[in-house]
Amino acid sequence: MPQSLGLNRILGGAIGIIALVSVLSSGAVLVTGDQLRDATDARSRSNQLVRALDSFRAAMLNQETGLRGYLITGRDGSLEPYRAGRRTLDEAIDRLKGLVGQDAERTRLLAAAVVAARSWQTEVGEAALRMAADPAKRAEAVRIEADGQGKQLFDTFREKLSAIEGLEEVVRTALAERVARGERNESIALWGGTLITLLICLGIGIAINRLIVQPLVRVMAFVGRVGEGDLSSQLAVGAGGEVGRLAATLNTMVAGLSDLARTNRAATADLNAAAAEIRASAQEQAASVEQQFAAVQETAATVDEITHSGAQISKRATEVIATAQAT
């Protein structure tokens, strides 16, 4: 950042850089956060799919358990797990269809599992229940339930559900890696942006200290010396900017003050010389006045003597007149 730039540009550029880095780091955090949320949502859907598969198996197992209990006891209350299992199976199938979506392989496996489950309900469950309603055919109903066809259908839908679960496990592993990578990227973006911002702030602080603070400190020291009466030094002018222009202006001001001081010193010397001449003239005048005063005193003394002599002459004349009169 060159010093020739103005302080407003330096500070504005520093603030702009910090704002730009903050925006970029915030954008990176937002992008990684979106990726992390997408991966988390996908993993949540995968977990829901696995739970729906478990619900599918549990519904079929409840139906088989309720059917066996009814065939063994003959009580209608034993069919409650069977009826609850049918409702739960329908809900699990609907939920699985929604979670599988447009994936062709999972859709094919789910369809095969549903066919096997519906076949067990039709060919084993419902058939056994119809025969069990007639006590004479209960043994046939037990045979249908215990026949290998029911186990084969169970194995079929279990195999298909396990295949879906296997595919989903691969997806869950990939999603776990995506989530971990997203969390790592988000942390890197957050801490990286913070570190870069701190480094930029440190660099800007160093630049401001070198380009603004230190020159201002030198300017203040120079102004202090000028205030103490030192007009002989000059302030180093930088490459430009407000501080450089301030230094040049101060140098011009100090040069003007120095010239003014020299002019004042010359005028003072002239005034001192004139004052000396005036003092000498005054002393001469004072000496002349003293001489005149002395002359005046001498004249006064002479006048006193003349007055005294006149008085004596007047007295002598009076005596002469008296003598003359007497004569």
Sequence and secondary structure as in RCSB ss.txt:
>XXXX:A:sequence
MPQSLGLNRILGGAIGIIALVSVLSSGAVLVTGDQLRDATDARSRSNQLVRALDSFRAAMLNQETGLRGYLITGR
DGSLEPYRAGRRTLDEAIDRLKGLVGQDAERTRLLAAAVVAARSWQTEVGEAALRMAADPAKRAEAVRIEADGQG
KQLFDTFREKLSAIEGLEEVVRTALAERVARGERNESIALWGGTLITLLICLGIGIAINRLIVQPLVRVMAFVGR
VGEGDLSSQLAVGAGGEVGRLAATLNTMVAGLSDLARTNRAATADLNAAAAEIRASAQEQAASVEQQFAAVQETA
ATVDEITHSGAQISKRATEVIATAQAT
>XXXX:A:secstr
  TTS HHHHHHHHHHHHHHHHHHHHHHHHHHHHHHHHHHHHHHHHHHHHHHHHHHHHHHHHHHHHHHHHHHH  
GGGGHHHHHHHHHHHHHHHHHHHHHTT HHHHHHHHHHHHHHHHIIIIIIIHHHHHHTSGGGHHHHHHHHHSHHH
HHHHHHHHHHHHHHHHHHHHHHHHHHHHHHHHHHHHHHHHHHHHHHHHHHHHHHHHHHIIIIIHHHHHHHHHHHH
HHTT  S      SSHHHHHHHHHHHHHHHHHHHHHHHHHHHHHHHHHHHHHHHHHHHHHHHHHHHHHHHHHHHH
HHHHHHHHHHHHHHHHHHHHHHHHHH 
